């Protein structure tokens, strides 16, 4: 039973659309913090947005992930390349 309904009564296509995977291992591309977060805009209505719009979205995403304080303590902040040897 799921949500009070028998599994046989649930539409399989709908059920699968409700499931997502969140990897536990962090993965960064060999780019800046900004570019790593900006990759999350691919496939959205903001993918082709102007730089200033994307910049605001990236900054907001960092705040919502509670990463902004950490990022702001880094030299060169958001546009710096991540440490490749840390």
PAZAVEX-543497 format. One record per residue (C-alpha): x, y, z; chain. Coordinates in steps of 0.02 Angstrom, whole numbers, plus 50000, padded with zeros to 5 digits. Example, Ala and Ser with C-alpha at 12.3 -4.5 7.8 and 13.67 -1.06 7.14 Angstrom:
residues 2
+-------+-------+-------+--------+
|    xx |    yy |    zz | cadena |
+-------+-------+-------+--------+
| 50615 | 49775 | 50390 |      A |
| 50684 | 49947 | 50357 |      A |
+-------+-------+-------+--------+
END
This chain:
residues 86
+-------+-------+-------+--------+
|    xx |    yy |    zz | cadena |
+-------+-------+-------+--------+
| 50000 | 50000 | 50000 |      A |
| 50058 | 50176 | 49958 |      A |
| 49958 | 50324 | 50022 |      A |
| 49815 | 50207 | 50066 |      A |
| 49807 | 50134 | 49890 |      A |
| 49856 | 49960 | 49833 |      A |
| 50011 | 49958 | 49722 |      A |
| 49910 | 49875 | 49583 |      A |
| 49795 | 50028 | 49577 |      A |
| 49936 | 50153 | 49550 |      A |
| 49978 | 50209 | 49373 |      A |
| 50156 | 50146 | 49346 |      A |
| 50205 | 50288 | 49227 |      A |
| 50145 | 50419 | 49353 |      A |
| 50230 | 50328 | 49498 |      A |
| 50398 | 50325 | 49407 |      A |
| 50382 | 50510 | 49367 |      A |
| 50370 | 50546 | 49553 |      A |
| 50536 | 50463 | 49593 |      A |
| 50705 | 50551 | 49580 |      A |
| 50884 | 50508 | 49619 |      A |
| 50996 | 50617 | 49724 |      A |
| 51177 | 50561 | 49721 |      A |
| 51265 | 50561 | 49889 |      A |
| 51437 | 50591 | 49813 |      A |
| 51470 | 50773 | 49769 |      A |
| 51529 | 50799 | 49592 |      A |
| 51604 | 50958 | 49522 |      A |
| 51649 | 50996 | 49345 |      A |
| 51821 | 51070 | 49313 |      A |
| 51750 | 51247 | 49310 |      A |
| 51712 | 51391 | 49426 |      A |
| 51584 | 51378 | 49565 |      A |
| 51471 | 51491 | 49462 |      A |
| 51483 | 51377 | 49310 |      A |
| 51451 | 51221 | 49415 |      A |
| 51291 | 51295 | 49485 |      A |
| 51243 | 51369 | 49315 |      A |
| 51240 | 51193 | 49242 |      A |
| 51080 | 51170 | 49343 |      A |
| 50993 | 51293 | 49227 |      A |
| 51014 | 51181 | 49074 |      A |
| 50845 | 51122 | 49015 |      A |
| 50751 | 51260 | 49106 |      A |
| 50672 | 51421 | 49046 |      A |
| 50827 | 51514 | 49109 |      A |
| 50954 | 51415 | 49007 |      A |
| 50970 | 51557 | 48878 |      A |
| 50943 | 51701 | 49001 |      A |
| 51056 | 51854 | 49008 |      A |
| 51209 | 51846 | 49120 |      A |
| 51135 | 51961 | 49254 |      A |
| 50979 | 51851 | 49269 |      A |
| 51084 | 51693 | 49281 |      A |
| 51198 | 51777 | 49408 |      A |
| 51048 | 51815 | 49521 |      A |
| 50983 | 51637 | 49502 |      A |
| 51152 | 51561 | 49542 |      A |
| 51174 | 51672 | 49695 |      A |
| 50999 | 51627 | 49755 |      A |
| 51034 | 51441 | 49730 |      A |
| 51193 | 51457 | 49834 |      A |
| 51095 | 51544 | 49972 |      A |
| 50959 | 51411 | 49971 |      A |
| 51093 | 51276 | 49982 |      A |
| 51174 | 51369 | 50129 |      A |
| 51335 | 51377 | 50027 |      A |
| 51343 | 51566 | 50010 |      A |
| 51437 | 51597 | 50173 |      A |
| 51569 | 51467 | 50129 |      A |
| 51585 | 51533 | 49951 |      A |
| 51601 | 51713 | 50008 |      A |
| 51751 | 51666 | 50117 |      A |
| 51846 | 51599 | 49966 |      A |
| 51970 | 51709 | 49873 |      A |
| 51896 | 51772 | 49709 |      A |
| 51730 | 51703 | 49772 |      A |
| 51601 | 51640 | 49646 |      A |
| 51703 | 51649 | 49486 |      A |
| 51861 | 51565 | 49553 |      A |
| 51914 | 51394 | 49495 |      A |
| 51888 | 51260 | 49628 |      A |
| 52043 | 51186 | 49706 |      A |
| 52090 | 51033 | 49604 |      A |
| 52213 | 50961 | 49729 |      A |
| 52122 | 50984 | 49896 |      A |
+-------+-------+-------+--------+
END
